[in-house]
Amino acid sequence: MRATEYAIRAYNVSVEEQIRLQTRKDPILSELFIYTRDGWPQTFEDELKPFEIRKSEIFIENEILMWGYRVIIPFKLRQLLLTELHSSHMGATKMKALARSYFWWPHLDENISEISKNCQVCLSYRSDPPKVISGGWPEVLEPMDRIHMDYAGPVFKNKM
């Protein structure tokens, strides 16, 4: 199985042809496609810098841009994939791990973090939920109303 088929089928992205079409329509990815196919020029747009640092690892397979075994997703399909990833509310860390296995685009991690940060369901499953400010102890009215104790132990006796 080709890398493209593996990445697309494994995550159930709708259609390979849709990715091809949107890549051609995307102004940044269409430039990246040309640069990957024909070689990089000396100067290029700032939007291509995230791709330029990975240019030795980016290739074209079946007319789809790939970075390693990950499909480079066109802008118009990104929200669809983010929505699909977020549908199970698994939290940012697991969503990032899953996404990194199959596809990529610049700022993917930030996009996932933003979705997870604004979702109450995802926040409830976080391992470190937002901290609650404690209210303190109730006021004491009489001596010995409240007693505190420190506990230290276990203490081992040293054998000599």
C-alpha positions in Angstrom: 0.0 0.0 0.0 1.3 3.4 -0.9 2.0 6.0 1.8 -0.8 8.2 0.5 -3.4 5.4 0.7 -2.2 4.3 4.2 -2.5 7.9 5.6 -5.9 8.6 3.9 -7.6 5.3 4.6 -6.2 5.0 8.1 -7.9 8.2 9.2 -10.9 7.9 6.9 -10.4 11.2 5.1 -13.3 11.4 2.6 -11.6 11.2 -0.8 -8.1 11.2 -2.2 -9.3 13.3 -5.1 -10.7 16.0 -2.8 -7.3 16.5 -1.3 -5.7 16.7 -4.8 -8.3 19.2 -5.9 -8.0 21.4 -2.8 -4.2 21.3 -3.0 -4.3 22.7 -6.5 -6.7 25.4 -5.4 -4.8 26.4 -2.3 -2.5 29.3 -3.1 0.3 28.2 -0.7 0.2 24.5 -1.4 0.0 25.0 -5.2 3.3 26.9 -4.9 4.7 24.2 -2.6 3.7 21.6 -5.2 5.6 23.4 -7.9 8.7 24.0 -5.7 8.7 20.3 -4.6 8.4 19.1 -8.2 10.7 21.6 -9.9 13.1 22.8 -7.1 13.1 25.6 -4.6 13.9 29.2 -5.7 16.4 31.4 -3.8 13.6 33.6 -2.5 10.0 32.7 -1.7 7.0 33.9 0.3 7.0 33.9 4.1 4.0 31.6 4.1 6.3 28.9 2.7 8.9 29.1 5.5 7.3 26.2 7.6 7.6 24.0 4.5 11.0 25.2 3.5 12.6 23.9 6.7 11.1 20.4 5.8 11.8 20.6 2.1 14.1 17.6 2.1 11.3 15.5 3.6 8.4 16.7 1.5 7.6 14.7 -1.6 4.7 14.2 -4.1 3.0 10.9 -4.2 0.0 10.3 -6.5 -0.2 14.1 -6.9 -0.6 14.6 -3.1 1.9 16.5 -1.0 3.4 14.3 1.7 5.7 15.0 4.6 7.0 11.6 5.5 4.0 9.4 5.8 1.7 12.4 6.6 -0.6 14.0 4.1 -0.1 17.8 3.9 -3.7 19.0 4.2 -5.0 22.0 2.2 -6.5 24.9 4.1 -10.1 24.2 3.1 -10.0 20.7 4.5 -8.3 21.5 7.8 -11.5 22.5 9.8 -13.2 19.3 8.6 -10.3 17.2 10.0 -10.2 19.2 13.2 -13.9 18.7 13.7 -13.5 14.9 13.1 -10.6 14.7 15.5 -12.4 16.6 18.2 -15.6 14.6 17.9 -14.5 12.1 20.5 -13.3 14.8 23.0 -10.1 12.9 23.8 -8.1 16.0 24.8 -5.4 17.9 23.1 -2.5 15.5 23.8 -4.3 12.5 22.2 -5.7 14.5 19.4 -2.2 15.8 18.6 -0.7 12.3 18.7 -3.4 11.0 16.4 -3.1 13.9 14.0 0.7 13.7 13.8 0.4 10.0 12.7 -1.6 10.8 9.5 -1.5 14.4 8.5 0.2 17.8 9.0 0.0 21.5 8.3 1.7 24.5 9.8 0.4 25.3 13.3 -1.5 22.0 13.6 -0.6 21.7 17.3 -1.8 25.2 18.0 -5.1 24.6 16.2 -5.7 21.5 18.2 -4.8 23.2 21.5 -7.2 26.1 20.7 -10.1 23.7 20.1 -9.4 21.7 23.2 -8.9 24.7 25.4 -12.3 26.1 24.5 -14.3 22.8 25.0 -15.8 22.2 28.4 -16.0 18.4 27.8 -12.3 18.2 26.9 -11.4 20.3 29.9 -13.3 18.0 32.2 -11.2 15.0 31.0 -7.8 16.8 31.4 -5.4 15.3 33.8 -4.8 18.7 35.4 -8.2 20.5 35.5 -8.2 24.2 36.3 -7.2 24.9 40.0 -9.9 26.0 42.4 -9.1 28.8 44.8 -9.6 27.5 48.3 -11.8 29.4 50.7 -9.7 29.0 53.8 -10.7 27.7 57.2 -14.0 28.8 59.0 -13.5 31.3 61.8 -12.8 29.8 65.2 -15.0 31.0 68.0 -13.6 29.2 71.0 -10.2 27.8 72.0 -9.7 24.2 70.9 -12.5 24.5 68.3 -10.0 23.3 65.7 -6.9 21.3 66.3 -4.1 20.7 63.7 -1.6 17.9 63.9 1.6 17.2 61.9 2.4 13.6 61.1 5.9 12.3 60.4 6.6 8.8 59.7 7.3 6.0 59.4 10.4 6.5 61.5 12.9 3.6 61.5 15.1 2.9 64.4 18.8 2.8 63.5 20.4 -0.6 64.4 23.9 -0.3 65.7 
